[in-house]
Amino acid sequence: MYDLVIIGGGPAGVAAGVYAARKQIKTALFAESFGGQSVESNEIQNWIGTTTISGIELANNLKEHVKFYANGFVDIKEGEKIEEITRSSNGFEVITQKGSYKTKTILIASGSRRRKLDIPGAKEFEGRGITYCASCDGPFFKDKDVVVIGGGNAGFETAAELLAYCKSVTLLEVGEFHADPVTIKKVLENPKMKALTNAMPTEVKGDESVKSLTYKKTAPFVDIVEIEVEGIFVEIGHVPATDFAKDIGVEMDEYECIKIDYKNQRTNIEGIWAAGDCTNIPYHQNNIAAGDAVKALEDIYQTLQKMK
């Protein structure tokens, strides 16, 4: 019987694991892999305390940090995928493809993955001009012409961020814009900004890196257009890793992100907390995920103390 099971090996899961070890909570940390989405970034400049670090280095550092403090209190279950959570007589049972584990409490920090651009050239140029994180990679495109794909709030907020240093920003949306009107208006006021509706990306071209993007203008008439760009920022949504939590009754929003109490990260199920990109928080960042996990861990510790 564990006091706590942590699900996830990204910044949120590892932050919780380190704090659990230091508070001597008997914990099992399940990580299919370490690092989360950051593994895909060649260089990260906004991980606080580190001026620059690659995604692979960050993943390795996270793993080594929690291993260093584990000290017999945190059992690291790397490579085990969570399949289901069920109730037990005095808590929960966490079921993986390798076995089952009983625990009094659970912290879900399973993160999410970016919805990928699925057109010819997109996979080949990922990390070579195509990126899914403006705050991570935006500064590398200073004085360059870039494209943002996605007309929701995330797309327009990414465009606003890029306008600070890019030569020009073109935003493409397959249908109509669905960001907040005030956000759309403010971003479109910038003379370096151009935004198109009914524009479907069809192909990415380049050599060592991205050189152009082809899109199909679907209204008022069909037309194929190719534009020269050096960067493509994709903002077409996230897919949270929360399937395993559905049957236990954890409440989720329409995007299957776990709803939490922002004060303490509690879910609607007593004994289950959630933190990071798998939750319905408005901002998805490594530093925010780690902080939210620490907040959850503090509340979990207080809860466990009351159980004694």
C-alpha positions in Angstrom: 0.0 0.0 0.0 1.4 3.4 -1.1 0.5 6.7 0.5 0.6 8.3 -2.9 0.8 7.4 -6.6 2.1 10.1 -8.9 1.2 9.6 -12.6 3.6 11.4 -15.0 7.3 12.1 -15.6 7.2 15.7 -16.8 8.0 18.8 -14.7 4.7 18.4 -12.7 5.2 14.7 -11.9 8.9 15.1 -11.0 8.3 18.2 -8.9 5.8 16.3 -6.9 8.1 13.3 -6.7 10.9 15.4 -5.2 8.6 17.0 -2.7 7.1 13.6 -1.8 10.6 12.2 -1.1 11.6 15.2 1.0 8.4 14.8 3.1 9.0 11.1 3.4 5.7 10.1 1.8 5.7 6.4 0.6 5.2 7.1 -3.1 5.2 5.3 -6.5 6.0 7.6 -9.5 4.9 6.2 -12.8 6.6 7.7 -15.9 6.2 6.3 -19.3 9.2 8.6 -20.0 10.7 11.7 -18.5 10.5 15.3 -19.8 7.0 15.6 -21.2 6.6 17.7 -24.4 9.8 19.5 -23.7 11.8 16.6 -25.1 10.9 17.9 -28.6 12.5 21.3 -28.1 16.1 21.8 -29.2 16.6 24.7 -26.8 14.5 25.9 -23.9 15.3 29.4 -22.6 12.4 29.9 -20.0 13.1 27.1 -17.5 13.7 29.2 -14.5 17.2 29.0 -13.1 18.7 27.8 -16.4 19.6 30.2 -19.2 19.4 27.6 -21.9 18.9 23.8 -22.0 17.8 21.3 -24.6 14.7 19.2 -24.1 16.7 16.0 -23.8 18.9 17.6 -21.1 15.9 18.8 -19.2 14.4 15.3 -19.3 17.6 13.8 -18.0 17.9 16.4 -15.2 14.4 15.8 -14.1 15.0 12.0 -13.9 18.3 12.4 -12.0 16.7 14.9 -9.6 13.9 12.7 -8.5 16.3 9.6 -8.4 18.7 11.6 -6.2 16.0 12.3 -3.6 14.0 9.1 -3.9 15.9 7.6 -0.9 13.7 4.6 -0.4 10.5 6.8 -0.3 9.8 7.1 -4.0 9.7 4.0 -6.2 10.2 5.1 -9.8 8.3 2.9 -12.2 9.7 4.1 -15.6 8.1 2.7 -18.7 4.8 1.6 -17.1 1.7 2.9 -18.7 -1.4 3.5 -16.6 -4.4 1.8 -18.0 -7.1 2.3 -15.3 -7.9 3.6 -11.8 -10.4 1.8 -9.6 -11.5 2.1 -6.0 -10.3 -0.2 -3.3 -11.4 -0.8 0.3 -9.2 2.0 1.7 -8.3 4.1 -1.3 -7.5 3.3 -5.0 -6.0 0.7 -7.2 -3.8 1.8 -10.1 -3.6 -0.7 -12.9 -0.8 -0.8 -15.4 0.2 -3.2 -18.2 2.6 -4.8 -15.7 0.6 -5.0 -12.5 -1.6 -3.2 -10.0 -0.8 -1.0 -7.1 -2.8 0.1 -4.1 -2.6 3.7 -2.8 -4.4 6.0 -0.4 -4.1 9.1 -2.7 -3.3 9.9 -6.4 -1.8 12.9 -8.2 -2.5 12.9 -11.9 0.3 14.8 -13.7 0.1 12.9 -17.0 0.3 16.0 -19.2 -0.8 16.2 -22.8 0.5 16.1 -26.3 0.3 18.8 -29.0 -2.1 18.0 -31.8 0.2 17.5 -34.7 0.1 19.1 -38.1 -0.7 16.3 -40.5 0.3 17.4 -44.0 3.2 16.4 -46.3 6.5 17.8 -45.0 5.2 18.5 -41.5 6.9 15.5 -39.8 10.1 15.9 -41.8 10.6 19.5 -40.7 9.6 19.2 -37.1 12.4 20.9 -35.2 13.7 22.4 -38.4 11.3 25.2 -38.7 8.1 23.7 -37.5 7.6 24.2 -33.7 4.8 23.7 -31.2 6.0 26.2 -28.6 6.4 29.9 -29.3 7.6 30.7 -25.8 10.3 28.0 -26.1 11.4 28.6 -29.7 10.1 32.0 -30.8 13.3 34.0 -30.1 15.2 31.9 -32.7 13.0 33.4 -35.4 13.9 37.0 -34.8 13.6 39.2 -38.0 12.1 36.2 -39.9 8.8 35.7 -41.7 6.7 33.1 -39.9 3.3 31.5 -40.0 1.0 30.6 -37.2 -1.5 27.8 -37.9 -4.7 28.0 -35.7 -7.3 30.8 -35.3 -8.2 30.2 -31.6 -7.0 32.2 -28.6 -3.8 30.1 -28.5 -3.0 31.0 -32.1 -3.6 34.7 -31.7 -1.7 34.8 -28.5 1.2 33.1 -30.2 1.0 35.6 -33.0 1.1 38.5 -30.5 4.2 37.0 -28.9 5.9 36.5 -32.2 5.2 40.1 -33.4 7.6 41.4 -30.8 10.6 40.1 -32.7 9.6 38.5 -36.1 9.7 40.4 -39.4 6.1 39.3 -40.2 3.5 36.9 -38.9 0.8 35.3 -41.1 -2.0 33.4 -39.3 -4.0 30.7 -41.1 -7.3 29.3 -39.9 -9.1 26.4 -41.7 -12.5 28.0 -41.0 -13.4 31.2 -39.2 -11.5 32.7 -36.3 -12.7 31.5 -32.9 -10.5 33.6 -30.6 -12.0 36.3 -28.4 -13.0 39.3 -30.6 -11.0 41.7 -28.5 -7.9 39.5 -28.9 -8.4 39.3 -32.7 -8.8 43.1 -33.0 -5.7 43.9 -31.0 -3.5 41.5 -32.8 -4.7 42.5 -36.3 -3.9 46.1 -35.6 -0.2 45.4 -35.8 1.1 46.3 -39.3 3.4 43.3 -39.4 0.3 41.0 -38.9 -1.8 39.2 -41.6 -4.5 36.7 -40.9 -6.5 34.6 -43.3 -9.7 32.5 -42.8 -10.7 29.5 -44.9 -7.1 28.8 -45.5 -6.1 25.1 -45.3 -2.3 24.2 -45.0 -1.4 21.6 -47.6 2.3 21.1 -47.7 5.6 22.3 -46.0 8.6 22.6 -48.3 12.3 23.2 -47.6 15.8 21.8 -47.7 17.8 21.8 -44.4 14.9 23.8 -42.9 11.5 25.2 -43.7 11.5 27.5 -46.8 7.8 27.7 -47.7 4.2 26.7 -46.9 1.5 25.9 -49.4 -2.1 26.4 -48.4 -5.5 26.1 -50.1 -7.8 29.1 -50.0 -11.3 27.5 -49.9 -13.5 30.6 -50.0 -14.8 32.5 -51.9 -13.1 30.3 -54.5 -10.5 27.5 -54.4 -6.9 28.7 -55.0 -3.5 27.2 -54.1 -1.1 29.7 -52.6 2.6 29.2 -51.7 4.3 31.6 -49.3 8.0 31.9 -48.3 8.4 31.4 -44.5 11.2 30.3 -42.3 9.1 29.3 -39.3 5.8 27.6 -38.7 4.1 27.7 -35.3 1.3 25.1 -34.8 -1.5 26.0 -32.4 -4.3 23.5 -33.2 -4.9 22.2 -29.7 -3.8 19.7 -27.1 -4.8 16.2 -26.5 -4.7 15.6 -22.7 -3.5 12.1 -21.5 -6.5 11.4 -19.3 -8.2 8.4 -20.8 -7.3 6.2 -17.8 -9.2 8.5 -15.4 -12.6 8.4 -17.1 -14.0 5.3 -15.5 -13.3 6.4 -11.9 -15.5 9.5 -12.5 -13.0 12.3 -12.5 -14.8 15.4 -13.8 -13.4 16.8 -17.1 -14.2 19.6 -19.4 -15.3 19.4 -23.1 -11.6 18.9 -24.1 -11.1 16.0 -21.6 -8.9 18.1 -19.4 -9.4 17.4 -15.6 -11.3 20.0 -13.7 -9.5 21.1 -10.5 -9.9 23.5 -7.6 -7.3 26.1 -8.4 -6.6 26.7 -4.7 -5.3 23.1 -4.0 -5.5 21.1 -7.3 -8.2 18.8 -5.9 -10.5 17.0 -8.3 -14.1 16.1 -7.7 -13.0 12.7 -6.4 -11.8 12.8 -2.8 -8.2 11.5 -2.7 -7.4 12.4 -6.3 -5.5 15.6 -7.3 -4.3 16.7 -10.7 -1.6 19.2 -11.9 0.0 20.4 -15.1 -1.2 20.2 -18.7 -3.7 17.5 -18.1 -5.8 20.0 -16.1 -8.2 22.8 -17.2 -5.8 25.6 -16.3 -5.6 28.4 -18.9 -1.8 28.5 -19.3 0.4 25.5 -20.2 4.1 26.1 -19.2 6.7 23.9 -17.5 7.2 26.3 -14.6 3.4 26.5 -14.0 3.0 22.8 -14.1 5.8 22.3 -11.6 4.4 24.9 -9.3 0.9 23.5 -9.4 2.3 20.0 -8.6 4.1 21.4 -5.6 0.8 23.1 -4.5 -1.0 19.8 -4.8 1.7 17.9 -2.9 1.5 20.3 0.0 -2.3 19.6 0.2 -1.8 15.9 -0.2 0.7 15.9 2.7 -1.8 17.7 4.9 -4.5 15.2 4.0 -2.3 12.2 4.7 -1.3 13.6 8.1 -5.0 13.8 9.0 -5.4 10.1 8.0 -2.9 8.9 10.7 
